[in-house]
Amino acid sequence: MDQQEEIGLPLDGNAAAGILRELFAFDVTTAEVTCGSCGVVTIVGETRLYGGVMGAIFRCANCDGVLMRLVRTQAGIWLDMRGSRLLFARSAP
């Protein structure tokens, strides 16, 4: 199997709800993320998600810039958010 077959077509960010739930105490797919490349604000669930066995890459649906990289190892979960300006989660009512 080549790399393209393993990665496959992008899903939306909602596909990562399970692994994100392990890292955050709230549903991160409903949080707003601001793209560090183009400045577009969208919810995490609307990002493009590319993934493999070890983790996921979240890309901006507007400019295709990398917003977040998430990797699961035996030691734990690594989240790199260098491509995001900020992540905003609304308070529960």
Steps between C-alpha positions, in 0.01 A plus 500: 500500500645839408480811719205650308294184554577505874412868540194493274257781435448765766218466749361791698631581847203326665669168419757578773242547778606180679871571519443869585268397783796319656698825505233760584218503757255645245398427141777679311326445166261783602781743590601780263848491353668793323731411212851636541543524122183667369323615819173317430306403813316167487403224737738205533230269368511683165874458447644246258643200679771278356600206713681177532562241765703727729313829479333777308570822313231769509504738202315825436208442261562848354875508426610139577752626759587259781314602818586216736698176507400230744707187564427212736798309640545256788611795714184703430340743258697783336310803364686758291286809437760726337278552196216642710482850639259395773242246611183635660242289686176661612397460864218261575169680574 
